[in-house]
Amino acid sequence: GCCTASHWTLEVRLRFGCPLMRLLPPLLLRLLPCLLAAEAFSPSRVGGGFRPLQTPLYSAAPSDTSDDGTLDIPPSVRSASERVEDCKASLKLACDGTDIGTASSDVEDRIRALERLGEDAGFGQASALSGLMSGEWELIYSSDDVTRSSPFFWAFRRAYPESSDQIFGITDFIPAPIKEVGPATQTIEVDSASRPVTGTLVSRVRVATLGGAATSIMTTRCTILAADGLDGLRLRVDTTKPEESTVLKKLGPLGEAISSNSPPFPSGDALERAAPGSSEVGLRT
């Protein structure tokens, strides 16, 4: 039961049920109905989805060591790494030139090219178990609305498969500046050493209304239940809460007290009452 729908790409692709961080319902991340969900995410605090080989092969021959005592990286490995990095840079550039929420065949082609390169070179494999997912990721491309990068919406679609698209459609077409959404980030902490794999995922999506007069960060917190194959995670949606409300901040200490003492909405439990099992979703990279 993984939602298949979007991309958190690059360096994450979350397209539910597809490669390279599929984290969102119809989005990139093909990061996850899940991403990367979401289809294109670029890590802001960690390296990309593909990383250069850290431990090159070597023999006992002196020629394997450079003058400074470090191991030489074989030319073939260096070449593969450079091709992956060039492809990532090209994809990032294409994402920067595309509005989030707009499908782009050019971006999609570059995503597939990066996936092929990574698979051929053996980079970025077993991301769910190797710790490559851990870090903070920002959505830079998606063929779906930015809000769909939140696992809450993947779970909502599972709970209400017949009516979710109609509900999403109403909010998606509220024009700016009445409603402006973004940026969207996901902070992932994976304990890849534990079995089953565990951890947390926190989704944050900035929502502004009335021309920015009122803004908040819609925050959904999830528990990582286990790895889902070598390149996916199984999540449970726990709570959702608007945080950092500018309206409450204007109230000073009173607003701070209201914000800190207001419990988050138990969105996972509410979804379970609507449809048992719907609070669990998949994120595939």
Secondary structure, DSSP 8 states (H G I E B T S, - for coil): -----B---SSB--BTTSSS-B-BTTB----------SSEEEESSS--SS---SS----SSGGGB-TTS-B---HHHHHHHHHHHHHHHHHHHHHHTS-TTS--HHHHHHHHHHHHHHHHHT-S-SHHHHSTT-EEEEEEE-SS-GGGGSHHHHHHHHH-TTTHHHHHHHHHT--TTTEEEEEEEEEEEEETTSSS-EEEEEEEEEEEEGGGTEEEEEEEEEEEEEE-SSSEEEEEEEEEEEES-HHHHTTTHHHHHHHHHS--B-HHHHHHHHSTTTTEEEEE-
